[in-house]
Amino acid sequence: MIKLFFVVILLSTTLLGHSQVQFGVGFSMGYNKSFDGTTGPGLYRRMPLENKNNFPDYNFGADGILKIKDWLRVKAELHYSNLGFTRYWNPDLSNPGTGDIKRIQESKVAVSYMDFSPKAELRFLKLGNFDAYASLGFQFEFKSGKWEKTTTLEGRETDDDYVLDDFNKSQSGVVGGLLLKYNITPNWAVTLSPSYTYFFDPLIFQNDYDHDIDTWLLNLNKYDLKRYTVNIGVEYLF
């Protein structure tokens, strides 16, 4: 995947002598929705007990933009991303034993990531100050931390770790979407960016998971992590 990105960069630079290149920066934030093929209370594959998305996931970050032609841009995005859920250890209060785990009511968990996404954007529509681009690229995600807040049956809160799921430390995938851009001035613009990411790994590490690329191409694994994202932002071209 990294080789393909460098091919895109190489092809793009062949146009530099025939165009007025512009550099730019962008800032955006938005909403994430992650899922896999799991149905039922587990939420994600290999998650025990009952888990729910009770609060929205989000991301924010900065972009570096290289405008090669009016219709062609290359972008590198660096974003902080959050994935959260609530685990219910005693959803019906029927297990008030004396052990630590049995005395837990719920744990709120947030897993944080740093995302790097190289993309190519091709404009397919222009109406006055409005531009629409198709976007395609890769996403590389690296786990940066985990926050947890647990509530016991007695109502006491603790920061101790009870959710010990082995979240993958890194994962990669392909991302596609749209860039809807309204140009306020020749330099300033506001943006709306819906996208869909397909990762080549599940959320939680599984040593029996098939990572063979040939098998993956012939038979997509339904437990691979997927994500919808909608971001709003601003751009400035120098």
Secondary structure, DSSP 8 states (H G I E B T S, - for coil): -HHHHHHHHHHHHTTGGGS--EEEEEEEEEEEEEE-S--STTSSTT--SEEE--S-EEEEEEEEEEEEETTEEEEEEEEEEEEEEEEES-TTS----SSTGGGEEEEEEEEEEEEEEEEEEEEEEEETTEEEEEEEEEEEEEEEEEEEEEEETTS-EE--------B-SEEEEEEEEEEEEEESSSSEEEEEEEEEEEESS-SB--TT----HHHHHHS--TTS-EEEEEEEEEEEE-
